[in-house]
Each structure stands twice: as structure tokens, then as C-alpha cells.
């Protein structure tokens, strides 16, 4: 079953200096954290902050190409996870035909935000993550345990500034 989600926030896993996009179900409290690359995090952060540039960035270019070829992004589906790698599909409609494109979740989310397409995740992924967003009055996520305890939400501008200052060696095991 598909569950509609939204980008709840961007965060930084302080143990690895790796950006994390936090997706939250629209009609519930479950969240799905997906560790992503710095370029995609920057693209998502810039879109969330409504930043505009004089020249198109990669995700903007993809949107323009898709539109120029007569297609439009209907939705994004985060489909599965294998060996800690998440997979997504971009569902595109063109000339009455609907087709699926294999894509990374981070790129799919960056494009979806630009064209206001809906984002979905398989229910099983939200179940496996088993993390709930705490109420304002409660304590830290998961009482300081689990994956959410490793990062703190950042404003898009803060994350973008942090990403600009990073040296590629800061990522250690991260390989683009």
C-alpha cells in the first residue's frame, strides 16, 4: 500500500556528516529518514527555501527537459530498500502514456518539489523505520535511541551553509 508523504525536514547525521531527508506521512506521525548526498540535499534545501538562480541547476534542467518533451511528473514512489540503499520511481505521463523511471529518492524528491508532484512511500518502509515524530510536549525522538537520535533538524539555509563548508574528506566512507 502506498502512503503519501511530505518532506518534513532536512537533517544532518552528526556521526557521519551525512545529510538526511526526513519524510513524514501526511495523515500520521511516522517518518522515513533517508540518508542522501550533499548535492541532492543542497538541491532540496534550495527548493524548500524558495531560492532562485539566474541559470537552471541540474534538477531544474531535468524539469525543463521533461516539460519540453511533453511529459509531466505525476508522482514519486519510494519503492524499496536493499542493503541500506533506497530506490524510487518517477511516474511520468506523456501523450496519454504513463511510464516509470528508476531514480534515486533524493533526485526524485528534488524534482517533485520543483513541480509540486506528490510523493509516496511503500507502507512497509514506514513500518520498518518505526520512528514516530514526538509531540511538542514530549522529549527527544525515540528518547535518545535509534536513528533519529543521531541528527537534529536544520533549517534549509543552515544545511545549505553547512554543506558549502564541507570538505569531501569530511565524508569518510561516502563515495558519490
C-alpha positions as CSV (number, residue, x, y, z in Angstrom):
1,X,0.0,0.0,0.0
2,X,1.2,3.5,-0.8
3,X,1.3,6.2,1.8
4,X,1.6,9.9,0.8
5,X,4.5,11.6,2.5
6,X,5.9,15.1,2.6
7,X,9.4,16.5,3.2
8,X,9.2,17.2,7.0
9,X,12.8,18.4,7.3
10,X,16.4,18.0,6.3
11,X,18.9,17.0,9.0
12,X,22.5,16.1,9.3
13,X,23.7,12.8,10.8
14,X,26.3,14.3,13.1
15,X,28.1,10.9,13.4
16,X,28.8,10.7,9.6
17,X,28.2,14.3,8.5
18,X,25.7,12.9,6.0
19,X,22.6,14.8,5.1
20,X,19.2,13.1,5.8
21,X,15.9,13.9,4.3
22,X,13.0,13.2,6.7
23,X,9.8,12.2,5.0
24,X,6.6,12.2,7.1
25,X,3.3,10.6,6.3
26,X,0.6,13.2,5.6
27,X,-2.0,11.5,7.7
28,X,0.1,10.2,10.6
29,X,3.2,10.6,12.7
30,X,5.5,8.0,11.1
31,X,8.6,9.3,9.4
32,X,11.1,7.8,7.0
33,X,14.7,9.1,7.2
34,X,16.7,8.6,4.0
35,X,20.5,9.4,4.0
36,X,21.3,11.3,0.9
37,X,24.3,13.0,-0.8
38,X,25.3,16.6,-0.2
39,X,24.4,17.8,-3.8
40,X,20.9,16.4,-3.5
41,X,20.5,17.8,0.0
42,X,21.5,21.2,-1.3
43,X,19.0,21.0,-4.2
44,X,16.2,20.1,-1.8
45,X,17.2,22.8,0.7
46,X,17.3,25.4,-2.0
47,X,13.9,24.5,-3.2
48,X,12.5,24.4,0.3
49,X,13.9,27.9,0.9
50,X,12.4,29.1,-2.5
51,X,15.9,30.2,-3.7
52,X,16.0,31.2,-7.4
53,X,19.0,31.2,-9.6
54,X,19.7,33.0,-12.9
55,X,20.7,29.7,-14.5
56,X,19.0,26.4,-14.2
57,X,20.5,23.8,-11.8
58,X,20.5,20.1,-12.7
59,X,17.1,19.3,-11.2
60,X,15.6,22.5,-12.8
61,X,17.1,21.4,-16.1
62,X,15.5,17.9,-15.8
63,X,12.1,19.5,-15.1
64,X,12.5,21.8,-18.2
65,X,13.5,18.8,-20.4
66,X,10.6,16.7,-19.2
67,X,8.2,19.6,-19.8
68,X,9.8,20.4,-23.2
69,X,9.3,16.7,-24.3
70,X,5.6,16.9,-23.3
71,X,5.9,15.0,-20.1
72,X,4.9,15.8,-16.6
73,X,5.8,14.1,-13.3
74,X,2.7,12.6,-11.8
75,X,4.2,11.3,-8.6
76,X,7.3,9.8,-7.0
77,X,7.2,6.5,-5.2
78,X,9.9,5.4,-2.7
79,X,9.6,1.7,-3.5
80,X,12.1,-0.4,-1.5
81,X,15.3,-0.5,0.4
82,X,18.1,-3.1,-0.3
83,X,21.3,-3.2,1.7
84,X,20.6,0.3,3.1
85,X,20.0,1.8,-0.4
86,X,16.6,3.2,-1.1
87,X,15.0,3.0,-4.5
88,X,12.4,5.2,-6.1
89,X,10.3,5.5,-9.3
90,X,9.3,8.7,-11.0
91,X,5.9,8.2,-12.6
92,X,5.7,10.3,-15.8
93,X,2.8,11.0,-18.1
94,X,3.4,11.9,-21.7
95,X,0.9,11.9,-24.6
96,X,-1.5,9.8,-22.5
97,X,1.1,7.2,-21.8
98,X,2.3,6.6,-18.2
99,X,5.7,5.2,-17.6
100,X,8.0,4.6,-14.7
101,X,11.6,5.8,-14.4
102,X,14.1,4.3,-12.0
103,X,15.7,7.1,-9.9
104,X,17.3,7.8,-6.6
105,X,14.9,9.0,-4.0
106,X,16.9,12.2,-3.4
107,X,16.8,13.2,-7.0
108,X,13.1,12.2,-7.3
109,X,12.2,14.4,-4.3
110,X,14.2,17.4,-5.6
111,X,12.3,17.2,-8.9
112,X,8.9,16.5,-7.2
113,X,9.3,19.6,-5.1
114,X,10.0,21.7,-8.1
115,X,6.9,20.6,-10.0
116,X,4.6,20.2,-6.9
117,X,4.3,16.4,-7.6
118,X,3.0,14.1,-4.8
119,X,5.5,11.9,-3.0
120,X,4.6,8.4,-1.8
121,X,6.4,5.6,0.1
122,X,5.5,2.0,0.4
123,X,3.8,1.4,3.8
124,X,6.3,-1.3,4.7
125,X,9.2,1.2,4.6
126,X,7.4,3.4,7.1
127,X,6.8,0.4,9.2
128,X,10.4,-0.7,9.1
129,X,11.6,2.7,10.0
130,X,9.4,2.5,13.1
131,X,10.2,6.1,14.2
132,X,7.4,8.4,15.2
133,X,7.6,12.2,15.4
134,X,7.2,13.2,19.1
135,X,4.5,15.6,20.3
136,X,5.8,19.1,21.1
137,X,5.5,18.4,24.8
138,X,7.3,15.1,24.7
139,X,11.1,14.5,24.9
140,X,13.6,13.9,22.2
141,X,12.8,11.5,19.4
142,X,12.9,7.9,20.5
143,X,14.1,9.0,23.9
144,X,17.6,9.5,22.6
145,X,17.7,6.0,21.0
146,X,17.6,4.8,17.4
147,X,18.5,6.6,14.1
148,X,16.7,9.8,14.9
149,X,18.9,10.4,17.9
150,X,21.9,10.8,15.6
151,X,20.7,14.0,13.9
152,X,19.0,17.2,14.6
153,X,16.7,19.0,12.2
154,X,18.3,22.0,10.5
155,X,16.6,24.8,8.6
156,X,17.3,24.6,4.8
157,X,19.5,27.7,5.0
158,X,21.6,26.2,7.8
159,X,22.0,22.9,6.0
160,X,23.0,24.6,2.8
161,X,25.6,26.7,4.6
162,X,27.0,23.6,6.3
163,X,27.2,21.7,3.0
164,X,29.1,24.6,1.4
165,X,31.7,24.4,4.1
166,X,32.3,20.7,4.0
167,X,35.5,19.2,2.5
168,X,35.0,15.9,0.5
169,X,37.3,14.2,3.1
170,X,34.7,15.0,5.8
171,X,32.5,12.3,4.4
172,X,34.9,9.5,5.1
173,X,33.2,6.4,3.7
174,X,30.9,8.4,1.5
175,X,31.5,7.8,-2.2
176,X,29.5,9.9,-4.7
